[in-house]
Amino acid sequence: MRKMYMVKLCSRMNLKFKIFLTNWINLLGIFIAVYLSSAISELFISGDAIVGFVGGLFGIIFYGFLFWMGFISAMFLLDFILMNKNKEKLRLKLLIEWGVVSAPFIYWFIQYTQWVFLVAVITFLCTQIIRGQKILAMI
């Protein structure tokens, strides 16, 4: 009995780990979109291409370090809580995850009128849709 329980637990954890690994889609998509948005913004502000592209990269890495840590932690925590083998409510779960993780960035967009937050939120929604398709193929 105990052995059967351990096998089921390992199977569930293996699935959750595979679902965690699909987060690369969100991370890569948001990184690219936010980088391009920041680089283009810096390009228009400074008028220099090198300053725009290098400044955009430094902005994402150093200024956005807390953003990335909070974003990744929230995604993994919500994946652990919400995700399972149930295909029927996957889109709803991904939408809930998007709403919970995006809420602070929507607030910051309204509060500080920084377009980069809106770019991140919209990109996160698009990558969640792509990620949902990958998870459905996996389950």
N, C-alpha and C positions, 0 to 999 in steps of 0.2 A: 504494500500500500504506500509506504513512504517512498519507495523507489519510483513508483508511478507518478507520485506528486512531484518529485524532483525532475523527472523527465518532462512533465508538462510545464513546470516552472522554467526550465532551461529553454524549452521551445518558445515560450512566451518572451523570455528575455532576448533570445536570438532574433525574433521578429522585431522587438522594440529597437534592438541595436541596428538592424537593417533599416528601420524607419529613421533612426537618428542619422544614419549615413546619407539619407536623401536631403539633409539640410544643406549640403554643399550647393545645391541648386539655389537656395535662398541666399546664401552667403556670397556666392560668385555673382549672381544677378544683381544684388543690391550693391556690392562693391563696385562693379563696373558702372552701373547707372549713376551712383553717387559720385564716383571719380570723374566720369565724363561731365556731369552737371557742375561739379566744383571746378574742374579744369576750364570749362567754357566760361563759367562765371569769372574766374580769375583772369582769363584771357581778355574778356571785355573790360574788366576793371583796370588791369595793368597795361594792356595793349602789347604784351610781350608773350610769345608762345612758350618759351622756356619757363618763364615765371608762372604761366598758367598751368602747364602740365606738371611741373615739379611742385608748385604751390598746392595744387589740387591733391597730389599724392601725400604731401606732408600734412595737409589739413585732415585727410581721412585717417591717416595713421596716428597722428599725435592728438589732434583736437577730438577726433572721433573714437579714441581708445575706450572711454567709458561707454559710449554708445555701443560699440561692438561687444564689450563684455556683458552689458545688460541685455542686449539683443540675443546673443548666443545663449546666455543662461535662461532667459525666459522661453526661448524656443525649445530648448532641451527639457526644461521642466514641464512645459505644457505637452510636449510629445509624450513624456513619460506618463502623465496623468490621463491624457485623452485618447491616445492611439491604442488600437487593438485590432483584432481580425475582422471586425464588423465593417463590411464594405458599404452597407446601406447609409450610414451617417458620416462617411468620411469627409464629404464636402462640407457638411455642417461643422465638423470638428476643425477642419482647416480654416473655415471662415471665423470660427470662434477664436482660434489661435491667432489669426491675422488681426482681429479686432482688439484682443487683449494686448498683444505685443505692439500694435500700432497706436494705441490710445495716447501714450505719452508723446509720440512724435507728432500726432495731429495737434495736440495741445501746444507743443513747442512751435509748430508751424503757425498757429493762430497767434500765439503770444509774441514771437520774435519775427514773424514774417520772413523766415528763411526758407526759400524754395527747396533747398536740399532735403528737408524733412518730408515735404510732399512727394518729391521724387522717390525717396526711400519707401514711403507708404504705398504708393502706386506700384512700384516695382515689386515690393513684397507680395502684394495681391497677385500680380501676374506670375511670380515664381511659385506661389502657393498652388495655383492652378496647374502649372507644369508638374510640380512635385506630387500633386494628387494623382495625376495620371501615372507617374512612376510608381507610387505606392500601390495603386490598384493593380498594376501589372505584377507587382511583387507578391501581393497577398493571394 
